[in-house]
């Protein structure tokens, strides 16, 4: 499956989760529901994946975790916030760079229109 096909399936799963649960819940609720929805579609999903931080050749002990990694290709970062901030896009791009992934999707479930709240974050596409 291509990265664009995976992205298409993720977007569809996000829409189905939003349609069922609506806006304003905790991020962890959407994460669990989205993971279930993606697995129902036959996609491999890893949750709360540790982000390795290497500084000057040394692995740092500080742990960062990304929300979802789908098919080992697409990073999905979930939010449930009133206002999207630039730092969320930058964070998703940094995760893509650290994991050497070409695509991240940033999703904000606290919205009136989920279709306009799914953002592609490209790393070298």
The first five atom37 places (N, CA, C, CB, O) and aatype in JSON, in Angstrom:
{
  "aatype": [20, 20, 20, 20, 20, 20, 20, 20, 20, 20, 20, 20, 20, 20, 20, 20, 20, 20, 20, 20, 20, 20, 20, 20, 20, 20, 20, 20, 20, 20, 20, 20, 20, 20, 20, 20, 20, 20, 20, 20, 20, 20, 20, 20, 20, 20, 20, 20, 20, 20, 20, 20, 20, 20, 20, 20, 20, 20, 20, 20, 20, 20, 20, 20, 20, 20, 20, 20, 20, 20, 20, 20, 20, 20, 20, 20, 20, 20, 20, 20, 20, 20, 20, 20, 20, 20, 20, 20, 20, 20, 20, 20, 20, 20, 20, 20, 20, 20, 20, 20, 20, 20, 20, 20, 20, 20, 20, 20, 20, 20, 20, 20, 20, 20, 20, 20, 20, 20, 20, 20, 20, 20, 20, 20, 20],
  "atom_mask": [
    [1, 1, 1, 1, 1],
    [1, 1, 1, 1, 1],
    [1, 1, 1, 1, 1],
    [1, 1, 1, 1, 1],
    [1, 1, 1, 1, 1],
    [1, 1, 1, 1, 1],
    [1, 1, 1, 1, 1],
    [1, 1, 1, 1, 1],
    [1, 1, 1, 1, 1],
    [1, 1, 1, 1, 1],
    [1, 1, 1, 1, 1],
    [1, 1, 1, 1, 1],
    [1, 1, 1, 1, 1],
    [1, 1, 1, 1, 1],
    [1, 1, 1, 1, 1],
    [1, 1, 1, 1, 1],
    [1, 1, 1, 1, 1],
    [1, 1, 1, 1, 1],
    [1, 1, 1, 1, 1],
    [1, 1, 1, 1, 1],
    [1, 1, 1, 1, 1],
    [1, 1, 1, 1, 1],
    [1, 1, 1, 1, 1],
    [1, 1, 1, 1, 1],
    [1, 1, 1, 1, 1],
    [1, 1, 1, 1, 1],
    [1, 1, 1, 1, 1],
    [1, 1, 1, 1, 1],
    [1, 1, 1, 1, 1],
    [1, 1, 1, 1, 1],
    [1, 1, 1, 1, 1],
    [1, 1, 1, 1, 1],
    [1, 1, 1, 1, 1],
    [1, 1, 1, 1, 1],
    [1, 1, 1, 1, 1],
    [1, 1, 1, 1, 1],
    [1, 1, 1, 1, 1],
    [1, 1, 1, 1, 1],
    [1, 1, 1, 1, 1],
    [1, 1, 1, 1, 1],
    [1, 1, 1, 1, 1],
    [1, 1, 1, 1, 1],
    [1, 1, 1, 1, 1],
    [1, 1, 1, 1, 1],
    [1, 1, 1, 1, 1],
    [1, 1, 1, 1, 1],
    [1, 1, 1, 1, 1],
    [1, 1, 1, 1, 1],
    [1, 1, 1, 1, 1],
    [1, 1, 1, 1, 1],
    [1, 1, 1, 1, 1],
    [1, 1, 1, 1, 1],
    [1, 1, 1, 1, 1],
    [1, 1, 1, 1, 1],
    [1, 1, 1, 1, 1],
    [1, 1, 1, 1, 1],
    [1, 1, 1, 1, 1],
    [1, 1, 1, 1, 1],
    [1, 1, 1, 1, 1],
    [1, 1, 1, 1, 1],
    [1, 1, 1, 1, 1],
    [1, 1, 1, 1, 1],
    [1, 1, 1, 1, 1],
    [1, 1, 1, 1, 1],
    [1, 1, 1, 1, 1],
    [1, 1, 1, 1, 1],
    [1, 1, 1, 1, 1],
    [1, 1, 1, 1, 1],
    [1, 1, 1, 1, 1],
    [1, 1, 1, 1, 1],
    [1, 1, 1, 1, 1],
    [1, 1, 1, 1, 1],
    [1, 1, 1, 1, 1],
    [1, 1, 1, 1, 1],
    [1, 1, 1, 1, 1],
    [1, 1, 1, 1, 1],
    [1, 1, 1, 1, 1],
    [1, 1, 1, 1, 1],
    [1, 1, 1, 1, 1],
    [1, 1, 1, 1, 1],
    [1, 1, 1, 1, 1],
    [1, 1, 1, 1, 1],
    [1, 1, 1, 1, 1],
    [1, 1, 1, 1, 1],
    [1, 1, 1, 1, 1],
    [1, 1, 1, 1, 1],
    [1, 1, 1, 1, 1],
    [1, 1, 1, 1, 1],
    [1, 1, 1, 1, 1],
    [1, 1, 1, 1, 1],
    [1, 1, 1, 1, 1],
    [1, 1, 1, 1, 1],
    [1, 1, 1, 1, 1],
    [1, 1, 1, 1, 1],
    [1, 1, 1, 1, 1],
    [1, 1, 1, 1, 1],
    [1, 1, 1, 1, 1],
    [1, 1, 1, 1, 1],
    [1, 1, 1, 1, 1],
    [1, 1, 1, 1, 1],
    [1, 1, 1, 1, 1],
    [1, 1, 1, 1, 1],
    [1, 1, 1, 1, 1],
    [1, 1, 1, 1, 1],
    [1, 1, 1, 1, 1],
    [1, 1, 1, 1, 1],
    [1, 1, 1, 1, 1],
    [1, 1, 1, 1, 1],
    [1, 1, 1, 1, 1],
    [1, 1, 1, 1, 1],
    [1, 1, 1, 1, 1],
    [1, 1, 1, 1, 1],
    [1, 1, 1, 1, 1],
    [1, 1, 1, 1, 1],
    [1, 1, 1, 1, 1],
    [1, 1, 1, 1, 1],
    [1, 1, 1, 1, 1],
    [1, 1, 1, 1, 1],
    [1, 1, 1, 1, 1],
    [1, 1, 1, 1, 1],
    [1, 1, 1, 1, 1],
    [1, 1, 1, 1, 1],
    [1, 1, 1, 1, 1],
    [1, 1, 1, 1, 1],
    [1, 1, 1, 1, 1]
  ],
  "atom_positions": [
    [[0.85, -1.18, 0.0], [0.0, 0.0, 0.0], [0.9, 1.24, 0.0], [-0.97, 0.0, 1.23], [1.89, 1.3, 0.73]],
    [[0.56, 2.21, -0.81], [1.37, 3.43, -0.89], [1.09, 4.34, 0.3], [1.08, 4.17, -2.2], [0.09, 4.19, 1.01]],
    [[1.99, 5.27, 0.5], [1.84, 6.23, 1.61], [0.57, 7.05, 1.44], [3.07, 7.15, 1.68], [-0.08, 7.39, 2.43]],
    [[0.2, 7.38, 0.2], [-1.02, 8.14, -0.05], [-2.27, 7.31, 0.22], [-1.04, 8.66, -1.48], [-3.27, 7.83, 0.7]],
    [[-2.22, 6.01, -0.09], [-3.35, 5.13, 0.21], [-3.53, 4.99, 1.72], [-3.15, 3.74, -0.44], [-4.65, 4.98, 2.23]],
    [[-2.41, 4.87, 2.44], [-2.48, 4.78, 3.9], [-3.08, 6.06, 4.46], [-1.07, 4.52, 4.51], [-3.94, 6.02, 5.34]],
    [[-2.61, 7.2, 3.95], [-3.13, 8.49, 4.4], [-4.64, 8.59, 4.15], [-2.41, 9.64, 3.67], [-5.38, 9.09, 4.99]],
    [[-5.08, 8.11, 3.01], [-6.5, 8.11, 2.67], [-7.3, 7.3, 3.7], [-6.72, 7.55, 1.25], [-8.36, 7.74, 4.16]],
    [[-6.8, 6.12, 4.04], [-7.49, 5.27, 5.02], [-7.49, 5.91, 6.41], [-6.83, 3.88, 5.09], [-8.48, 5.81, 7.14]],
    [[-6.4, 6.56, 6.78], [-6.34, 7.25, 8.07], [-7.38, 8.35, 8.12], [-4.93, 7.83, 8.33], [-8.12, 8.49, 9.1]],
    [[-7.45, 9.15, 7.05], [-8.43, 10.25, 7.0], [-9.86, 9.7, 7.15], [-8.29, 11.04, 5.68], [-10.68, 10.29, 7.85]],
    [[-10.15, 8.59, 6.48], [-11.48, 7.99, 6.59], [-11.77, 7.51, 8.0], [-11.61, 6.84, 5.61], [-12.88, 7.67, 8.5]],
    [[-10.76, 6.92, 8.63], [-10.93, 6.45, 10.02], [-11.14, 7.63, 10.97], [-9.71, 5.61, 10.46], [-11.97, 7.56, 11.87]],
    [[-10.39, 8.7, 10.77], [-10.55, 9.9, 11.59], [-11.98, 10.42, 11.46], [-9.53, 11.01, 11.17], [-12.62, 10.75, 12.46]],
    [[-12.47, 10.49, 10.24], [-13.83, 10.97, 10.01], [-14.85, 10.09, 10.74], [-14.13, 11.0, 8.5], [-15.77, 10.6, 11.37]],
    [[-14.69, 8.76, 10.65], [-15.64, 7.85, 11.3], [-15.61, 8.0, 12.82], [-15.33, 6.4, 10.91], [-16.66, 7.98, 13.47]],
    [[-14.42, 8.15, 13.39], [-14.3, 8.34, 14.84], [-14.98, 9.64, 15.25], [-12.81, 8.35, 15.28], [-15.73, 9.68, 16.22]],
    [[-14.7, 10.71, 14.5], [-15.29, 12.01, 14.82], [-16.82, 11.96, 14.71], [-14.73, 13.1, 13.89], [-17.54, 12.49, 15.56]],
    [[-17.3, 11.32, 13.66], [-18.75, 11.22, 13.44], [-19.42, 10.48, 14.6], [-19.05, 10.49, 12.11], [-20.53, 10.83, 15.01]],
    [[-18.75, 9.47, 15.13], [-19.32, 8.68, 16.22], [-19.2, 9.36, 17.58], [-18.65, 7.33, 16.28], [-20.13, 9.31, 18.38]],
    [[-18.06, 10.02, 17.84], [-17.79, 10.55, 19.18], [-17.99, 12.06, 19.31], [-16.4, 10.22, 19.58], [-18.26, 12.56, 20.41]],
    [[-17.86, 12.79, 18.21], [-18.0, 14.24, 18.27], [-16.76, 14.92, 18.84], [-19.22, 14.61, 19.09], [-15.78, 14.25, 19.15]],
    [[-16.8, 16.24, 18.96], [-15.64, 17.01, 19.44], [-15.56, 17.09, 20.96], [-15.68, 18.4, 18.86], [-16.53, 16.83, 21.67]],
    [[-14.37, 17.47, 21.44], [-14.22, 17.88, 22.83], [-13.84, 16.83, 23.85], [-15.42, 18.47, 23.25], [-13.75, 17.15, 25.03]],
    [[-13.61, 15.59, 23.44], [-13.2, 14.57, 24.41], [-11.69, 14.62, 24.6], [-13.64, 13.16, 23.95], [-10.99, 15.37, 23.93]],
    [[-11.2, 13.81, 25.52], [-9.76, 13.73, 25.75], [-9.06, 13.08, 24.55], [-9.46, 12.93, 27.04], [-9.63, 12.22, 23.87]],
    [[-7.84, 13.52, 24.31], [-7.03, 12.97, 23.23], [-6.91, 11.45, 23.34], [-5.64, 13.61, 23.24], [-6.95, 10.76, 22.32]],
    [[-6.76, 10.95, 24.54], [-6.58, 9.5, 24.75], [-7.79, 8.7, 24.26], [-6.32, 9.21, 26.23], [-7.64, 7.57, 23.8]],
    [[-8.98, 9.26, 24.36], [-10.19, 8.59, 23.88], [-10.13, 8.47, 22.36], [-11.48, 9.37, 24.32], [-10.4, 7.4, 21.81]],
    [[-9.78, 9.56, 21.7], [-9.68, 9.53, 20.24], [-8.57, 8.58, 19.78], [-9.43, 10.94, 19.69], [-8.7, 7.89, 18.78]],
    [[-7.47, 8.56, 20.53], [-6.36, 7.67, 20.17], [-6.8, 6.21, 20.19], [-5.17, 7.88, 21.14], [-6.52, 5.47, 19.25]],
    [[-7.48, 5.82, 21.24], [-7.91, 4.44, 21.35], [-8.94, 4.08, 20.27], [-8.5, 4.18, 22.73], [-8.86, 3.02, 19.65]],
    [[-9.89, 4.98, 20.04], [-10.92, 4.73, 19.03], [-10.31, 4.69, 17.63], [-12.01, 5.8, 19.11], [-10.69, 3.85, 16.82]],
    [[-9.38, 5.6, 17.35], [-8.75, 5.64, 16.03], [-7.9, 4.4, 15.8], [-7.91, 6.9, 15.88], [-7.89, 3.85, 14.7]],
    [[-7.2, 3.97, 16.81], [-6.4, 2.75, 16.72], [-7.3, 1.56, 16.37], [-5.63, 2.49, 18.04], [-6.98, 0.77, 15.49]],
    [[-8.42, 1.45, 17.07], [-9.38, 0.39, 16.79], [-9.88, 0.47, 15.35], [-10.58, 0.48, 17.77], [-9.92, -0.53, 14.64]],
    [[-10.25, 1.66, 14.92], [-10.79, 1.87, 13.58], [-9.78, 1.51, 12.5], [-11.24, 3.33, 13.41], [-10.13, 0.9, 11.49]],
    [[-8.52, 1.9, 12.69], [-7.46, 1.59, 11.72], [-7.19, 0.09, 11.66], [-6.17, 2.36, 12.08], [-7.0, -0.47, 10.58]],
    [[-7.17, -0.56, 12.81], [-6.96, -2.01, 12.83], [-8.12, -2.74, 12.17], [-6.78, -2.5, 14.28], [-7.92, -3.76, 11.52]],
    [[-9.34, -2.22, 12.33], [-10.5, -2.79, 11.65], [-10.35, -2.72, 10.13], [-11.79, -2.07, 12.09], [-10.88, -3.56, 9.41]],
    [[-9.62, -1.72, 9.67], [-9.36, -1.56, 8.24], [-8.16, -2.39, 7.77], [-9.13, -0.08, 7.91], [-7.77, -2.32, 6.61]],
    [[-7.58, -3.15, 8.68], [-6.47, -4.03, 8.33], [-5.11, -3.37, 8.35], [-6.69, -4.58, 7.0], [-4.15, -3.92, 7.81]],
    [[-5.0, -2.21, 8.98], [-3.73, -1.5, 9.04], [-2.99, -1.83, 10.33], [-3.95, 0.01, 8.93], [-3.6, -2.01, 11.38]],
    [[-1.68, -1.9, 10.24], [-0.83, -2.12, 11.42], [-0.64, -0.77, 12.11], [0.57, -2.75, 11.01], [-0.26, 0.22, 11.48]],
    [[-0.91, -0.74, 13.42], [-0.83, 0.51, 14.18], [-0.01, 0.28, 15.44], [-2.25, 1.03, 14.54], [-0.27, -0.65, 16.21]],
    [[0.99, 1.13, 15.65], [1.74, 1.14, 16.91], [1.36, 2.4, 17.66], [3.29, 1.08, 16.65], [1.31, 3.49, 17.09]],
    [[1.07, 2.24, 18.97], [0.65, 3.36, 19.81], [1.76, 3.78, 20.75], [-0.61, 3.01, 20.61], [2.55, 2.95, 21.21]],
    [[1.8, 5.08, 21.03], [2.73, 5.64, 22.01], [4.16, 5.15, 21.77], [2.28, 5.28, 23.44], [4.81, 4.58, 22.66]],
    [[4.63, 5.38, 20.56], [5.95, 4.94, 20.14], [7.01, 5.9, 20.67], [6.02, 4.83, 18.6], [6.91, 7.11, 20.49]],
    [[8.01, 5.35, 21.32], [9.08, 6.17, 21.88], [9.9, 6.8, 20.76], [10.0, 5.34, 22.8], [10.29, 6.13, 19.81]],
    [[10.14, 8.09, 20.88], [10.93, 8.84, 19.91], [12.37, 8.89, 20.41], [10.35, 10.29, 19.69], [12.63, 9.47, 21.46]],
    [[13.3, 8.28, 19.69], [14.69, 8.32, 20.13], [15.29, 9.71, 19.89], [15.53, 7.25, 19.39], [15.15, 10.28, 18.8]],
    [[15.93, 10.24, 20.9], [16.58, 11.55, 20.78], [18.08, 11.32, 20.88], [16.07, 12.55, 21.88], [18.59, 10.91, 21.93]],
    [[18.78, 11.59, 19.8], [20.23, 11.44, 19.76], [20.83, 12.84, 19.68], [20.7, 10.55, 18.56], [20.54, 13.6, 18.76]],
    [[21.65, 13.16, 20.63], [22.31, 14.47, 20.67], [23.81, 14.25, 20.7], [21.83, 15.31, 21.9], [24.35, 13.68, 21.64]],
    [[24.47, 14.73, 19.65], [25.92, 14.59, 19.52], [26.37, 13.14, 19.73], [26.64, 15.51, 20.53], [27.34, 12.86, 20.42]],
    [[25.61, 12.23, 19.09], [25.96, 10.82, 19.15], [25.53, 10.09, 20.41], [27.39, 10.68, 18.99], [25.81, 8.9, 20.56]],
    [[24.87, 10.78, 21.3], [24.48, 10.18, 22.57], [22.96, 10.14, 22.68], [25.07, 10.97, 23.76], [22.28, 11.13, 22.43]],
    [[22.43, 8.97, 23.05], [20.99, 8.84, 23.24], [20.6, 9.51, 24.56], [20.56, 7.33, 23.24], [21.14, 9.18, 25.62]],
    [[19.68, 10.44, 24.49], [19.2, 11.11, 25.69], [18.19, 10.24, 26.42], [18.57, 12.48, 25.34], [17.49, 9.44, 25.8]],
    [[18.12, 10.38, 27.73], [17.2, 9.58, 28.54], [15.78, 10.12, 28.51], [17.7, 9.52, 29.97], [14.83, 9.39, 28.8]],
    [[15.64, 11.38, 28.18], [14.31, 11.99, 28.12], [13.46, 11.26, 27.09], [14.42, 13.49, 27.78], [13.89, 11.03, 25.96]],
    [[12.25, 10.91, 27.49], [11.37, 10.17, 26.6], [10.34, 11.09, 25.97], [10.69, 9.04, 27.34], [9.68, 11.88, 26.65]],
    [[10.21, 10.96, 24.67], [9.11, 11.57, 23.94], [8.36, 10.43, 23.27], [9.62, 12.64, 22.89], [8.95, 9.41, 22.93]],
    [[7.07, 10.62, 23.09], [6.28, 9.56, 22.46], [5.36, 10.19, 21.41], [5.46, 8.77, 23.52], [4.72, 11.22, 21.65]],
    [[5.31, 9.53, 20.26], [4.34, 9.96, 19.26], [3.09, 9.11, 19.44], [4.91, 9.84, 17.81], [3.15, 7.99, 19.95]],
    [[1.98, 9.65, 19.02], [0.7, 8.98, 19.28], [0.56, 7.67, 18.52], [-0.45, 9.9, 18.93], [0.4, 6.6, 19.12]],
    [[0.62, 7.74, 17.19], [0.43, 6.55, 16.36], [1.44, 6.5, 15.22], [-0.99, 6.51, 15.81], [1.82, 7.53, 14.67]],
    [[1.86, 5.31, 14.89], [2.66, 5.06, 13.7], [1.92, 3.98, 12.92], [4.15, 4.62, 14.07], [1.75, 2.86, 13.39]],
    [[1.48, 4.34, 11.72], [0.64, 3.45, 10.92], [1.46, 2.83, 9.79], [-0.58, 4.22, 10.35], [2.09, 3.53, 9.0]],
    [[1.43, 1.5, 9.74], [2.14, 0.74, 8.71], [3.63, 1.09, 8.65], [1.49, 0.99, 7.34], [4.26, 0.96, 7.6]],
    [[4.19, 1.53, 9.75], [5.6, 1.93, 9.83], [5.95, 3.04, 8.85], [6.49, 0.73, 9.58], [7.12, 3.24, 8.54]],
    [[4.95, 3.76, 8.35], [5.19, 4.79, 7.34], [4.65, 6.17, 7.69], [4.58, 4.35, 6.06], [5.28, 7.18, 7.38]],
    [[3.49, 6.21, 8.34], [2.82, 7.49, 8.58], [2.66, 7.74, 10.07], [1.44, 7.53, 7.89], [2.11, 6.91, 10.8]],
    [[3.16, 8.88, 10.51], [3.01, 9.32, 11.9], [1.69, 10.07, 12.03], [4.21, 10.22, 12.34], [1.36, 10.9, 11.19]],
    [[0.94, 9.77, 13.09], [-0.32, 10.46, 13.35], [-0.22, 11.07, 14.74], [-1.55, 9.5, 13.23], [-0.09, 10.36, 15.74]],
    [[-0.3, 12.39, 14.79], [-0.31, 13.12, 16.05], [-1.71, 13.65, 16.29], [0.74, 14.28, 16.04], [-2.28, 14.32, 15.44]],
    [[-2.25, 13.36, 17.46], [-3.62, 13.74, 17.79], [-3.66, 14.87, 18.79], [-4.39, 12.54, 18.33], [-2.85, 14.93, 19.72]],
    [[-4.61, 15.75, 18.59], [-4.86, 16.86, 19.51], [-6.35, 16.96, 19.74], [-4.29, 18.21, 18.95], [-7.16, 16.51, 18.93]],
    [[-6.7, 17.56, 20.87], [-8.08, 17.93, 21.15], [-8.0, 19.28, 21.85], [-8.83, 16.83, 22.04], [-8.21, 19.4, 23.06]],
    [[-7.71, 20.3, 21.05], [-7.42, 21.63, 21.57], [-8.34, 22.67, 20.93], [-5.95, 22.0, 21.33], [-8.85, 22.47, 19.83]],
    [[-8.53, 23.78, 21.63], [-9.36, 24.87, 21.13], [-8.66, 25.57, 19.96], [-9.67, 25.87, 22.25], [-9.3, 25.93, 18.98]],
    [[-7.35, 25.74, 20.08], [-6.6, 26.49, 19.07], [-5.35, 25.7, 18.65], [-6.2, 27.89, 19.61], [-4.56, 25.28, 19.49]],
    [[-5.21, 25.53, 17.36], [-4.0, 24.88, 16.84], [-2.87, 25.9, 16.86], [-4.23, 24.32, 15.39], [-3.04, 27.05, 16.45]],
    [[-1.73, 25.48, 17.34], [-0.56, 26.35, 17.43], [0.54, 25.84, 16.5], [-0.04, 26.41, 18.88], [0.61, 24.65, 16.19]],
    [[1.38, 26.76, 16.05], [2.48, 26.42, 15.15], [3.37, 25.32, 15.71], [3.32, 27.65, 14.85], [3.91, 24.51, 14.96]],
    [[3.52, 25.29, 17.02], [4.4, 24.3, 17.64], [3.93, 22.87, 17.36], [4.49, 24.54, 19.14], [4.75, 21.95, 17.32]],
    [[2.63, 22.65, 17.18], [2.12, 21.31, 16.9], [2.58, 20.81, 15.53], [0.59, 21.29, 16.98], [2.92, 19.64, 15.36]],
    [[2.6, 21.71, 14.55], [3.09, 21.36, 13.22], [4.59, 21.08, 13.28], [2.8, 22.51, 12.2], [5.09, 20.11, 12.7]],
    [[5.29, 21.93, 14.0], [6.74, 21.77, 14.13], [7.08, 20.46, 14.85], [7.36, 22.96, 14.89], [8.01, 19.76, 14.46]],
    [[6.32, 20.14, 15.87], [6.52, 18.89, 16.61], [6.33, 17.69, 15.69], [5.55, 18.8, 17.81], [7.13, 16.76, 15.71]],
    [[5.28, 17.7, 14.9], [5.0, 16.6, 13.98], [6.11, 16.47, 12.94], [3.64, 16.8, 13.29], [6.54, 15.36, 12.62]],
    [[6.58, 17.59, 12.41], [7.67, 17.56, 11.45], [8.95, 17.03, 12.1], [7.91, 18.97, 10.86], [9.68, 16.25, 11.48]],
    [[9.23, 17.45, 13.32], [10.41, 16.96, 14.03], [10.33, 15.45, 14.24], [10.56, 17.67, 15.4], [11.33, 14.75, 14.06]],
    [[9.15, 14.94, 14.61], [8.98, 13.5, 14.75], [9.26, 12.79, 13.42], [7.55, 13.18, 15.23], [9.91, 11.75, 13.39]],
    [[8.78, 13.36, 12.33], [9.03, 12.77, 11.01], [10.53, 12.72, 10.72], [8.31, 13.58, 9.9], [11.04, 11.73, 10.2]],
    [[11.22, 13.78, 11.06], [12.67, 13.82, 10.83], [13.4, 12.82, 11.72], [13.21, 15.22, 11.08], [14.27, 12.09, 11.24]],
    [[13.05, 12.77, 13.0], [13.71, 11.85, 13.92], [13.48, 10.4, 13.54], [13.22, 12.1, 15.33], [14.37, 9.56, 13.7]],
    [[12.28, 10.09, 13.03], [11.94, 8.73, 12.63], [12.25, 8.44, 11.16], [10.48, 8.47, 12.89], [12.08, 7.32, 10.68]],
    [[12.72, 9.49, 10.46], [13.0, 9.36, 9.03], [11.76, 8.89, 8.25], [14.17, 8.38, 8.81], [11.83, 7.98, 7.42]],
    [[10.64, 9.53, 8.56], [9.38, 9.25, 7.88], [9.02, 10.43, 7.0], [8.23, 8.95, 8.89], [9.31, 11.58, 7.33]],
    [[8.4, 10.14, 5.88], [8.1, 11.19, 4.91], [6.8, 11.93, 5.2], [8.03, 10.59, 3.55], [6.61, 13.04, 4.72]],
    [[5.89, 11.32, 5.97], [4.58, 11.94, 6.15], [4.07, 11.82, 7.58], [3.57, 11.32, 5.2], [4.17, 10.76, 8.2]],
    [[3.55, 12.92, 8.06], [2.84, 12.94, 9.33], [1.47, 13.55, 9.11], [3.63, 13.72, 10.41], [1.3, 14.43, 8.27]],
    [[0.51, 13.1, 9.87], [-0.83, 13.72, 9.87], [-1.09, 14.25, 11.27], [-1.94, 12.7, 9.44], [-0.97, 13.53, 12.26]],
    [[-1.44, 15.51, 11.34], [-1.78, 16.17, 12.59], [-3.29, 16.37, 12.59], [-1.02, 17.55, 12.75], [-3.85, 16.97, 11.67]],
    [[-3.95, 15.86, 13.63], [-5.41, 15.87, 13.67], [-5.88, 16.55, 14.95], [-5.99, 14.43, 13.59], [-5.43, 16.22, 16.04]],
    [[-6.79, 17.52, 14.79], [-7.41, 18.15, 15.96], [-8.88, 17.75, 16.0], [-7.25, 19.7, 15.91], [-9.67, 18.14, 15.14]],
    [[-9.24, 16.98, 17.02], [-10.62, 16.51, 17.16], [-11.54, 17.54, 17.81], [-10.64, 15.24, 17.96], [-12.76, 17.36, 17.78]],
    [[-11.01, 18.59, 18.38], [-11.85, 19.6, 19.03], [-12.19, 20.69, 18.01], [-11.13, 20.22, 20.27], [-11.67, 21.81, 18.06]],
    [[-13.08, 20.35, 17.09], [-13.41, 21.21, 15.97], [-14.86, 21.0, 15.56], [-12.46, 20.96, 14.79], [-15.47, 19.98, 15.9]],
    [[-15.38, 21.95, 14.84], [-16.73, 21.79, 14.28], [-16.69, 21.08, 12.93], [-17.4, 23.16, 14.13], [-17.7, 20.53, 12.5]],
    [[-15.51, 21.08, 12.26], [-15.39, 20.46, 10.94], [-14.1, 19.64, 10.88], [-15.41, 21.54, 9.83], [-13.02, 20.19, 10.64]],
    [[-14.21, 18.34, 11.09], [-13.02, 17.49, 11.13], [-12.29, 17.47, 9.8], [-13.4, 16.07, 11.54], [-11.07, 17.3, 9.77]],
    [[-13.0, 17.64, 8.69], [-12.36, 17.58, 7.38], [-11.35, 18.71, 7.17], [-13.41, 17.63, 6.29], [-10.42, 18.57, 6.37]],
    [[-11.53, 19.82, 7.87], [-10.57, 20.93, 7.76], [-9.57, 20.91, 8.92], [-11.31, 22.27, 7.72], [-8.79, 21.85, 9.07]],
    [[-9.6, 19.87, 9.72], [-8.73, 19.8, 10.9], [-7.78, 18.61, 10.85], [-9.57, 19.72, 12.16], [-7.28, 18.15, 11.88]],
    [[-7.53, 18.12, 9.64], [-6.53, 17.08, 9.39], [-5.46, 17.72, 8.53], [-7.16, 15.79, 8.7], [-5.74, 18.13, 7.4]],
    [[-4.25, 17.81, 9.04], [-3.17, 18.53, 8.36], [-2.06, 17.57, 7.95], [-2.6, 19.63, 9.27], [-1.58, 16.78, 8.76]],
    [[-1.65, 17.64, 6.69], [-0.51, 16.87, 6.19], [0.76, 17.62, 6.55], [-0.61, 16.64, 4.64], [0.87, 18.83, 6.31]],
    [[1.71, 16.91, 7.12], [3.01, 17.47, 7.42], [4.03, 16.62, 6.67], [3.29, 17.49, 8.98], [4.3, 15.47, 7.03]],
    [[4.61, 17.21, 5.62], [5.5, 16.47, 4.73], [6.95, 16.72, 5.1], [5.25, 16.87, 3.27], [7.36, 17.84, 5.38]],
    [[7.72, 15.66, 5.08], [9.16, 15.71, 5.33], [9.86, 15.25, 4.05], [9.57, 14.82, 6.56], [10.13, 14.07, 3.88]],
    [[10.14, 16.19, 3.17], [10.87, 15.87, 1.96], [10.03, 15.28, 0.84], [11.96, 14.94, 2.29], [10.58, 14.67, -0.08]],
    [[8.72, 15.44, 0.88], [7.89, 14.95, -0.23], [7.89, 15.93, -1.38], [6.46, 14.69, 0.24], [7.24, 15.68, -2.39]]
  ]
}
